[in-house]
Amino acid sequence: MNIERTRLKEDTDRLKHWKKWGPYLTERQWGTVREDYSPDGAAWENVTHENARSKAYRWGEEGIGGFSDSKQKLCMAWAFWNGKDPMIKERLFGLTGNQGNHGEDVKELYYYLDATPTHSYMKMLYKYPQHEFPYQELVDENAKRGKNDPEYELIDTGIFEDDAYFDIFMEYAKEDYEDIVAKATIHNRGKEDAEIWVMPTIWFRKTWFTGHEPFLPKLSKSNNHKILASNPKLGNYHFHFDGDPELLFCDNETNREKLYNIGNQKEFLKDAINDYVVDGETGHLNPDHFGTKAAAVYKVTIPAGGCHTVSFRMAHKNAAVDTKDGDSIIEKRLQETDEFYHDLQGHVTDKELRSIQRQAYAGMMWGKQFYYYNVERWLEGDPGRYMPPQERKKGRNHNWRHLQNYDIISMPDKWEYPWYAAWDLAFHCIPLARLDAEFAKEQLLLLLSEWYMHPNGQVPAYEWNFNDVNPPIHAYAVHRVYQMDKKMNGGKGDQEFLERAMHKLMLNFTWWVNQKDSDGQNIFEGGFLGLDNVSLFDRSHVDKFGGRLEQADATSWMAMFSLNLLRISLDLCEFNKVYQYTATKFLEHFLYIAGAMNNISGDNISLWDDEDNFFYDVLHIDDTAPKRMKVRSIVGIIPLFAVEPIKEEMYENLTEFKKRLDFFLKEKPKLASLVSNWIEPGKDKRHLFSLLRGHRMKSLLKKLLDPDEFLSDYGIRSVSKYHKDHPYSMKLNGEKHTVEYTPGESNTRMFGGNSNWRGPIWFPINWLIMEALKKFNYYYGGDFPIEYPTGSGRYATLDIIAKELSLRNIEIFMRNKEGKRPVFGDNEKMQNDPHFKDYLLFYEYFHGDNGKGLGASHQTGWTGLVAEMIHKYYPREEKVIDEAITLFRS
């Protein structure tokens, strides 16, 4: 066991709280729902980037490269000023959803480079221009651009072209769990000497006005190089600063006069350090050197091509610590981090793949954030404070009053989505389990806890609207993490985790059955299901057309959900055979869903189209015949995911389960015949539950693996390329609705965001396709050749196709024969510059034809699945992929 694994065990066993301090600050608290107290719910406009430096937040804090304790009482982060900007750089800038032509987007360049799961070592890079930051240009240019134009990014302004910028590497290393060294190494990449102000900043989150904590924490100057942080609950911490900085103090209090034109309640205000550095104003700084916010200010000139370091150290006790020890502590922790990844990446021999995987893991670790949201308090307001507008009591999230979030949560993105999202988190937990299985299990249980899950059984979707519906993949993630953890623990499964999750998952399943099957016929609706604009129209509001939609994806997700719970039940029978009765329940659900998909409401209407050999949604509008919406999209691929191979030995001693299974096979042969070859066992007496028998599966895979349909050089597209020349249109209420193949940014304003499911490549869907193919292969034992690619005349086994598809995804980040990374598109700076080309951005989704990264640029959340693809699918032998693929003629 390496040293980092030892730390993880110490933290799990509560011997040392190694995870007490971590990168738990978001990069943007402004513009979030929690800080929005407007009557109309316009969160993006309520607290803006412009006024964020002057407003004390209620629910959380933000910073660049920030660290805090796990309750976010005490925060530290880095701030900078190039001498030209209108404000110091202490938070990241970006456009709101209403400002961006493709939705909200961060307009900065930064990278997560390294991390351990206990945060014993962390490293990130921020690129800070030496010219004035083009805030207004970014706003104005994006406002001019339409949906058919690309986003205008910071690098597009040309501000990095003359290399007049700073590369700022921020590192943290823990000598002990509450003894932390922080260091910024600033490189001047320009051709001239350049001045920069570097300001490590410390502050307390404002908790003293809520009525829960009447005491006031305090930061005070203890000598010229030290700040004492005192908090009766948290304890005392000493911050030791290297060199001879100027120590400045103010309070984490809102500048009411500046923001609202009303009198200030406090004298020393949040923006005082900014105003002093930028304008020389001292009026709001505390001359007595104490407060609730402080900074150590270093003003340095760095020669062209040179670098400068600034460091400090935080210790819980007033021990005799020396900031000169910082470099040796960082070196030691980096060496231990290398050892941790050496063990983790043992079979990945390719140096470039190891770098991709390690940066993906780093993003996962940096994406852990403190999240605080008490919906009832948010709706009602704090005691003694002004009351929120009454409109909010009937607005966003008003029916989630039970929800109380006060945890460290894995976020999709620290800027664009500084909040949790249910189905994103489920995917996060798969690569997270490889790093820290206990944390992954805790995350999955968190969303199922009674203070998250609605009393009716619904899992909260995301902060913007907890009522929205995401695909029910939580059970899949629970079982996947259980399997991974069991394997890593030598075959010993975590019964308590699986059992706790199972009880809550059954409540969630019941919610789906009660809420999203309007006719009780086992055909499900569900709305947009997180797939945003994949359909002709907003599937959450079909009622405006006077109809309802029978969804191929919602119904297939529920079939998958049934099989996940069936498999979890059988796994739990290892510990308690009573779970064979729940296995029976979900077997029945699965079979009835399979039957319903082929005969909706007994009317001989099927979601499967025999002419196109594909699954489609079926639209019902009053007084008209039901109509299949023939959009070839991932909606029709999702039935592939409802698959579960099961060995006979798993249930051979479960008499009640076998009895019920035999009853169905005998009494309902039509249902049994729909779900693949259960009667005829496959390899090693394996049986298979699936929505797809051989013909339908081959037909579906024929389209999936066709380069003129779904198969791209970089993975599986979300809409078939067929629709490039054959758009699908339908008239509803006299209005024409059309879906066409759109490989890049969205050209529709449906949902108003930058998410586009009409052609690009999305990692979560690609991942589930690979997982399904591996399960089918497990049953067939390699005896199920499929033409790959379609039309090539070459055939491959399903496991080899899964591996090859994963390599298409991985190659988005790898250098091709021309030395270019597809993720960077045609950006020459990112492709060739030695200070850019090896730092990766993990985008939300990718261009369907060329693999360029699109959407949110730091969504390491589910795109972090690339780390698990490398771990699971990368050839363990040192062979090129062509040698690993077994191709044979039919």
URQUI-V22116 format. One line per field, one symbol per residue. ss: DSSP state (H for helix, E for strand, - for the rest). phi: phi as a letter, one per 20 degrees, with the letter a starting at -180 (. if undefined). A space follows every 50 residues. Layout:
ss: ???
phi: ???
This chain:
ss: --HHHHHHHHHH--------EE---E----------------HHHH--HH HH---------E-EEEEEE----EEEEEEEE-------E----EE----- ----EE--EEEEEEE-----EEEEEEEEE-----HHHHHHHHHH------ ---HHHH-------EEEEEEEEEEEE--EEEEEEEEEE-----EEEEEEE EEEE-------------EEEEEE--EEEEEE---EEEEEEE----EEEEE -----HHHHH-----------HHHHHHHH----------EE-EEEEEEEE EE----EEEEEEEEE-------HHHHHHHHHHHHHHHHHHHHHH------ HHHHHHHHHHHHHHHH-EEEEEEEHHHHHH---------HHHHH------ ---EEEEEEE----------EHHHHHHHHHHHHHH-HHHHHHHHHH---- -----------E-----------HHHHHHHHHHHHHHH------HHHHHH HHHHHHHHHHHHHHH-----------------------HHHHHHH-EEEE -HHHHHHHHHHHHHHHHHHHHH----HHHHHHHHHHHHHHHHHHHHHH-E ----E--EE----EE-EEEEE-----EEE---EHHH-HHHH-EEEEEHHH H---HHHHHHHHHHHHH-HHHHHH--------HHHEEEEE---HHHHHHH HHHH------EE--EEE-E--HHHH--EEEEE--EEEEE--E-------- --------E-E-HHHHHHHHHHHHHHHHHH-----EE-------EE-HHH HHHHHHHHHH----E-----EHHH---HHHHH------------EE---- --EE-----HHHH-HHHHHHHHH-------HHHH--E---
phi: .ffffffgffffemebefefdaeeefebefmeffeedefdmeffefcdff effddefedaccaelecbffdlfccbbdcbbencffbfecbedaefgeee fcnfafdbcbbedbadfemfbbbbccddfefgfegfffffffffeefedf fdegfffnfdfemebdededccbdfbfcccecbddddeeeecgbebedcf ccaeffdfdenecffdfbdbedafcbceddbgeeodcddddfmcfeedcb cecfefffeclcffeceddgeffgfffedmfdgdeefembrdbbbedddc ddfgmebbdcbbcdcfdfeeecfffgffffgffffffgfgffffdgeeef fffffgfffffgffffefcfccadfffffenegmdfefgfgffddgmfed fffcdbbecfdfafdfcebecgeffgfgffffffebfffffgfffgfeff edgfgeofeffaggafffddgfdffgfgfffgffffffdmneeeffgffg fgffffffgfggffddcfemdmddeonflmeldfefbffecfffembbce dffgffgfffggfgffffffffffdbffffffgfgeffgffffffffebf lmdlddfedffelbecfdedcgmcfgcfeeeecfgeeggffebbecfgff cfdefffffffffffeecffffffdmeefefeflledcdafcegffffff fffgdegecefdfcpdfecffgffdcgdcbeclmdedcdcfcfdffdceg mmdefcddqfedffffffffffffffffffmndbfcfbfgnemdcbffff fgfffffffffgeefefemdeggeldeffffdffecfdddddffbbgfdd mffcmgecefgeffggfffffedfgfeecffffeeedbef
